Amino acid sequence: QAHLRESGGGSVQAGGSLRLSCVADRDIFRSCGMGWYRQAPGKEREMVSISRRYGITKTNIKTYADSVRGRFTISEDNAENTVNLEMNSLKTDDTAVYYCAASCPPLYEFKLWGQGTQVTVSS
């Protein structure tokens, strides 16, 4: 069984919105940083957004790529072990396969990946 299970991709016109969801195994969700990456045809995989909890207080820090900041929002549903990516004002350049990823101890590197979900934005 896949440890990270994505859903919510699809096709939309420019300016539209989509919501991606990733359900993680409970142990992974509680101990790992979670994030979204994407890979467009002919391009390298790039970070879209990351959500990490730091320190004793588990302060949540969210990071966004410059290209999506202000348009995309990452959020976590602790009850459902889910990380979501709300994507608004979509552009054709956002077309890519989007991957959910986990950054787990002890190295805290993003090495655990979901199967990917296609997002296609047309003009």
C-alpha positions in Angstrom: 0.0 0.0 0.0 1.3 3.4 -0.9 2.3 5.6 2.0 1.2 8.8 0.3 -2.0 8.8 -1.7 -2.9 11.8 -3.8 -6.1 12.9 -5.4 -7.7 16.0 -6.9 -5.8 16.6 -10.2 -7.6 17.4 -13.4 -8.0 19.9 -16.2 -9.0 23.5 -15.7 -8.9 26.7 -17.7 -6.5 29.5 -16.8 -7.8 31.5 -13.9 -9.5 28.5 -12.4 -8.9 26.6 -9.2 -8.1 23.0 -8.1 -7.6 21.4 -4.8 -5.1 18.6 -4.3 -5.2 16.2 -1.3 -2.7 13.7 0.0 -3.6 11.2 2.6 -0.5 9.9 4.5 0.0 7.0 6.8 -0.6 8.3 10.3 2.9 7.7 11.5 4.3 9.5 8.5 2.0 12.5 8.9 2.8 12.9 12.5 6.6 12.6 12.3 7.4 14.0 8.9 7.4 17.3 7.1 4.9 17.3 4.2 5.1 19.0 0.9 4.1 19.3 -2.7 6.5 19.2 -5.7 5.7 19.3 -9.4 7.4 18.2 -12.6 6.5 19.7 -16.0 7.4 17.9 -19.3 11.1 18.4 -20.0 11.8 20.1 -16.7 13.2 19.0 -13.4 11.0 18.4 -10.4 10.6 21.5 -8.3 9.3 22.4 -4.9 5.9 24.0 -4.8 5.1 24.2 -1.1 6.3 22.7 2.1 4.8 22.5 5.6 7.0 21.7 8.5 6.7 21.7 12.3 9.6 22.8 14.3 10.7 22.6 17.9 9.0 21.6 21.1 6.0 23.8 20.3 5.7 22.3 16.8 5.5 25.7 15.2 4.2 25.2 11.7 6.3 26.9 9.0 5.0 27.0 5.4 7.2 27.7 2.4 6.1 28.5 -1.1 7.9 28.8 -4.4 8.0 32.3 -5.7 6.0 31.3 -8.7 3.0 30.2 -6.6 3.1 32.4 -3.6 -0.2 34.3 -3.1 -2.0 31.8 -5.4 -1.5 28.5 -3.7 -2.2 27.5 -0.1 -0.9 24.5 1.7 -2.8 23.2 4.7 -3.0 20.1 7.0 -5.9 18.3 8.4 -4.6 16.5 11.5 -7.7 14.5 12.0 -7.5 13.0 8.5 -3.7 12.8 8.2 -4.1 14.9 5.1 -2.1 17.7 3.5 -4.0 19.8 0.9 -2.9 22.2 -1.8 -5.4 24.8 -2.7 -4.5 26.2 -6.1 -6.2 29.4 -7.3 -5.6 31.7 -10.3 -4.1 28.8 -12.2 -1.8 29.6 -15.1 -0.8 27.4 -18.1 2.7 27.3 -16.5 1.2 25.4 -13.6 0.6 22.4 -15.8 2.6 19.5 -14.4 2.4 16.3 -12.5 2.1 17.2 -8.8 3.7 14.9 -6.2 3.0 14.7 -2.5 6.2 14.2 -0.6 7.3 13.5 3.0 10.5 14.6 4.8 11.1 12.1 7.6 13.6 11.6 10.4 16.4 11.1 10.8 17.6 12.9 7.7 14.5 15.0 7.0 15.0 14.9 3.3 12.1 14.6 0.8 12.6 11.0 -0.3 9.1 9.6 0.2 6.9 10.3 -2.8 3.3 9.7 -3.9 2.4 8.4 -7.3 1.6 11.9 -8.7 -1.5 13.5 -10.1 -1.8 15.4 -13.3 -2.8 19.1 -13.4 -3.5 20.6 -16.8 -4.2 24.3 -17.2 -5.4 25.4 -20.6 -5.6 28.9 -22.0 
